[in-house]
């Protein structure tokens, strides 16, 4: 079967099963933190990310390059090259372009083309603040994933996401979860971002959205608790599924030396195994 013809959700289901992993490795390549041998090299960012991808590919259910880290360094061509490498060498692993786009429909049309046609990503993160018409253009791309910000892992997320927006005191993030699950998901390819730093909120979102996939940042460098996260986001009777649990900096910068890829693999392996153990515990 050619995984490129599958939808994003089908790719995820297959990756959870074949890889036995809910770990997503995020690529946030900070040029100041690259190993010294790669700093200043014309394709140092690509080489750094490629080495880590190759070292961790058997441990993950997804890869997630963060667009800003490439664009700020005029490294968009290196991002294209990285995603091409990932799709050619690991076609069974979905690639999420983390760019958190959110703009009016005509502009969103072009952001969607950028993500899916220029870069070849399988999914993109989007900001729902401007409403459904800013999300709809992404849904027109058959089979592509649209991952909507819901309850983010940063402390300032509470400034807006926890505001009450209904007579019964429902916070905005739960209203977004309801809209995404019940009204917006015409393609069947919508997922939600819910941060690991708020496991109680993960559980509330899961109760609303059923088996919808959740992209969960915030473990690793941001300190999210793995056991609490996995328990909160678990799908009953389907351990090891339903979550794309991202770690970026803790894996990328496990070592600043020439052994950076091996060190990244060791952290990724430990994280993958911790997620597996937590999934097993969450059902007992």
C-alpha positions as CSV (number, residue, x, y, z in Angstrom):
1,X,0.0,0.0,0.0
2,X,1.3,3.5,-0.9
3,X,0.9,5.5,2.3
4,X,1.0,8.7,0.3
5,X,-2.5,8.0,-1.0
6,X,-3.8,7.6,2.5
7,X,-5.5,10.3,4.5
8,X,-3.7,11.9,7.4
9,X,-5.8,10.0,9.9
10,X,-5.2,6.7,8.2
11,X,-1.5,7.4,8.2
12,X,-1.7,8.1,12.0
13,X,-3.6,4.9,12.7
14,X,-1.1,2.9,10.7
15,X,1.9,4.6,12.4
16,X,0.5,4.0,15.9
17,X,0.1,0.3,15.0
18,X,3.3,-0.3,13.1
19,X,5.6,1.9,15.1
20,X,4.1,1.1,18.5
21,X,4.6,4.7,19.4
22,X,2.8,7.9,20.2
23,X,6.0,10.0,20.1
24,X,6.4,12.9,17.7
25,X,9.8,14.4,17.2
26,X,9.6,18.2,16.6
27,X,12.2,20.0,14.6
28,X,13.0,23.4,16.1
29,X,16.5,24.0,14.8
30,X,18.1,26.9,16.6
31,X,21.3,27.8,14.8
32,X,23.0,28.9,18.1
33,X,22.4,25.4,19.5
34,X,23.6,23.3,16.5
35,X,26.8,21.2,17.0
36,X,29.8,23.4,16.2
37,X,30.6,21.3,13.1
38,X,27.3,22.3,11.6
39,X,27.2,26.0,12.6
40,X,27.6,28.3,9.6
41,X,27.4,25.4,7.1
42,X,25.1,26.3,4.1
43,X,22.9,23.3,4.8
44,X,23.7,22.8,8.4
45,X,20.1,23.0,9.5
46,X,19.0,20.3,7.0
47,X,21.9,18.1,8.0
48,X,21.1,18.4,11.7
49,X,17.4,17.6,11.2
50,X,18.1,14.8,8.8
51,X,20.6,13.1,11.1
52,X,18.1,13.2,14.0
53,X,15.2,12.0,11.8
54,X,17.3,9.1,10.6
55,X,18.3,8.2,14.2
56,X,14.7,8.3,15.5
57,X,12.4,7.3,12.6
58,X,11.7,3.8,14.0
59,X,10.6,5.4,17.3
60,X,8.0,7.9,16.2
61,X,4.4,8.2,14.9
62,X,5.0,11.6,13.3
63,X,7.6,14.3,12.6
64,X,6.8,18.0,13.2
65,X,9.0,20.7,11.7
66,X,8.4,24.2,13.1
67,X,8.2,26.6,10.2
68,X,9.5,29.8,12.0
69,X,12.8,28.1,12.9
70,X,13.5,27.6,9.2
71,X,12.0,30.8,7.8
72,X,14.0,33.1,10.2
73,X,17.2,31.6,8.9
74,X,16.2,31.9,5.2
75,X,16.2,28.1,5.3
76,X,12.9,27.4,3.6
77,X,14.8,25.4,0.9
78,X,16.3,23.3,3.6
79,X,12.8,22.7,5.0
80,X,11.6,21.6,1.6
81,X,14.6,19.3,1.3
82,X,14.0,17.9,4.8
83,X,10.3,17.1,4.2
84,X,11.2,15.5,0.8
85,X,13.8,13.3,2.6
86,X,11.2,12.3,5.2
87,X,8.5,11.5,2.6
88,X,10.9,9.5,0.4
89,X,12.6,7.6,3.1
90,X,9.8,7.2,5.7
91,X,6.5,7.5,3.7
92,X,4.7,5.7,6.5
93,X,5.4,8.5,9.0
94,X,3.2,11.6,8.6
95,X,4.8,15.0,8.6
96,X,3.1,17.9,10.4
97,X,4.1,21.5,9.3
98,X,3.8,23.5,12.5
99,X,3.1,27.0,11.3
100,X,-0.1,27.9,13.2
101,X,-1.6,29.8,10.3
102,X,-4.8,31.9,10.8
103,X,-6.0,34.4,8.2
104,X,-8.9,35.2,5.9
105,X,-10.0,32.7,3.3
106,X,-8.3,34.0,0.2
107,X,-5.0,34.2,2.1
108,X,-5.6,30.9,3.8
109,X,-5.9,29.4,0.3
110,X,-2.3,30.3,-0.3
111,X,-1.1,29.1,3.1
112,X,-2.7,25.8,2.3
113,X,-0.9,25.6,-1.0
114,X,2.3,26.5,0.7
115,X,2.0,23.7,3.3
116,X,0.6,20.9,1.1
117,X,1.9,21.7,-2.4
118,X,5.2,23.5,-1.9
119,X,6.4,21.6,1.3
120,X,4.4,18.4,0.8
121,X,3.3,18.2,4.4
122,X,0.6,15.8,5.5
123,X,-0.9,18.2,8.0
124,X,-0.7,21.8,9.2
125,X,-1.4,23.5,12.5
126,X,-3.9,26.4,12.3
127,X,-5.3,29.1,14.6
128,X,-9.1,29.2,14.8
129,X,-9.4,32.7,16.2
130,X,-10.9,34.2,13.0
131,X,-13.4,31.4,12.6
132,X,-14.4,28.6,10.3
133,X,-13.9,30.4,7.0
134,X,-10.2,30.7,7.8
135,X,-10.0,26.9,8.3
136,X,-12.1,25.8,5.4
137,X,-9.5,26.4,2.7
138,X,-7.3,23.7,4.3
139,X,-10.1,21.2,4.3
140,X,-10.4,21.4,0.5
141,X,-7.1,19.5,0.2
142,X,-8.3,15.9,0.2
143,X,-6.8,13.8,2.9
144,X,-4.7,16.5,4.5
145,X,-4.8,17.0,8.2
146,X,-5.9,20.3,9.8
147,X,-4.7,20.5,13.4
148,X,-6.6,23.3,15.3
149,X,-5.2,25.1,18.3
150,X,-7.4,24.4,21.3
151,X,-5.7,24.4,24.7
152,X,-2.1,25.4,24.2
153,X,0.8,24.5,26.5
154,X,2.1,28.1,27.1
155,X,1.2,29.9,30.3
156,X,-0.3,32.8,28.4
157,X,-2.8,30.6,26.7
158,X,-5.1,31.0,29.7
159,X,-5.5,34.7,28.8
160,X,-8.1,33.9,26.2
161,X,-8.6,30.1,26.1
162,X,-10.1,30.0,29.6
163,X,-12.5,32.8,29.2
164,X,-16.2,31.8,29.8
165,X,-18.1,32.1,26.5
166,X,-21.5,30.5,27.4
167,X,-24.1,30.9,30.1
168,X,-23.0,27.6,31.8
169,X,-19.5,29.0,32.1
170,X,-17.9,26.9,29.3
171,X,-14.4,28.1,28.5
172,X,-13.4,29.1,25.0
173,X,-11.1,26.1,24.5
174,X,-14.0,23.7,25.0
175,X,-16.2,25.7,22.7
176,X,-13.4,25.3,20.0
177,X,-13.3,21.6,20.7
178,X,-17.0,21.3,20.2
179,X,-17.0,23.3,17.0
180,X,-14.1,21.2,15.6
181,X,-15.7,17.9,16.5
182,X,-19.3,18.7,15.7
183,X,-19.5,21.3,13.0
184,X,-16.1,21.9,11.3
185,X,-14.9,18.4,10.6
186,X,-16.4,17.9,7.2
187,X,-13.2,16.2,5.9
188,X,-12.8,13.9,8.8
189,X,-9.2,15.1,9.1
190,X,-9.4,17.7,11.8
191,X,-7.3,17.2,15.0
192,X,-6.7,19.4,18.0
193,X,-3.7,20.8,19.8
194,X,-4.0,20.3,23.6
195,X,-1.0,20.9,25.8
196,X,0.5,18.3,28.1
197,X,0.9,21.0,30.8
198,X,-2.9,20.9,31.4
199,X,-3.9,17.2,31.8
200,X,-7.3,18.0,33.3
201,X,-8.1,20.0,30.2
202,X,-6.9,17.1,27.9
203,X,-9.5,14.9,29.7
204,X,-12.2,17.4,29.2
205,X,-11.4,17.8,25.5
206,X,-11.2,14.0,25.0
207,X,-14.7,13.7,26.5
208,X,-16.1,16.1,23.9
209,X,-14.2,14.9,20.8
210,X,-14.3,11.2,21.1
211,X,-11.5,9.5,19.2
212,X,-10.3,12.6,17.3
213,X,-6.5,12.7,17.3
214,X,-4.8,15.1,19.7
215,X,-1.5,16.7,19.1
216,X,0.0,17.2,22.5
217,X,3.1,19.4,23.0
218,X,4.6,20.2,26.4
219,X,6.4,17.1,27.6
220,X,10.2,17.2,27.8
221,X,11.6,20.8,28.1
222,X,8.1,22.2,29.0
223,X,7.8,19.7,31.9
224,X,4.5,18.0,31.1
225,X,3.9,14.8,33.1
226,X,3.8,11.7,30.8
227,X,1.7,9.5,33.0
228,X,-0.9,12.2,33.6
229,X,-1.0,13.2,29.9
230,X,-1.4,9.7,28.6
231,X,-4.1,8.9,31.1
232,X,-6.0,12.0,30.3
233,X,-5.9,11.6,26.5
234,X,-6.4,7.8,26.4
235,X,-9.2,6.4,24.1
236,X,-11.0,3.6,26.0
237,X,-9.9,0.1,24.9
238,X,-7.5,1.5,22.4
239,X,-4.2,2.0,24.2
240,X,-1.3,3.6,22.3
241,X,-3.6,5.5,20.0
242,X,-5.3,8.9,19.8
243,X,-2.3,11.1,20.7
244,X,0.6,12.6,18.9
245,X,2.8,13.5,21.8
246,X,5.5,15.9,20.8
247,X,9.0,16.5,22.2
248,X,11.4,18.9,20.4
249,X,14.2,20.5,22.4
250,X,14.7,17.6,24.9
251,X,15.5,15.3,21.9
252,X,17.2,17.8,19.5
253,X,19.6,19.1,22.0
254,X,20.4,16.0,24.1
255,X,24.0,16.6,23.1
256,X,25.8,19.5,21.5
257,X,28.7,17.3,20.4
258,X,29.3,15.1,17.4
259,X,27.2,12.4,19.0
260,X,24.0,14.6,18.8
261,X,22.1,12.1,16.7
262,X,22.9,9.1,19.0
263,X,22.0,11.2,22.1
264,X,18.8,12.3,20.4
265,X,17.9,8.6,19.7
266,X,18.6,7.7,23.4
267,X,16.2,10.4,24.7
268,X,13.6,9.5,22.0
269,X,13.8,5.8,22.9
270,X,13.4,6.6,26.6
271,X,10.4,8.9,25.9
272,X,8.8,6.3,23.5
273,X,9.1,3.6,26.2
274,X,7.8,5.9,28.9
275,X,4.7,6.7,26.7
276,X,4.2,3.0,26.1
277,X,4.4,2.2,29.8
278,X,2.0,5.0,30.6
279,X,-0.5,3.7,28.0
280,X,-0.4,0.3,29.6
281,X,-1.0,1.7,33.1
282,X,-3.8,4.0,32.0
283,X,-6.1,1.0,31.4
284,X,-5.6,-0.7,34.8
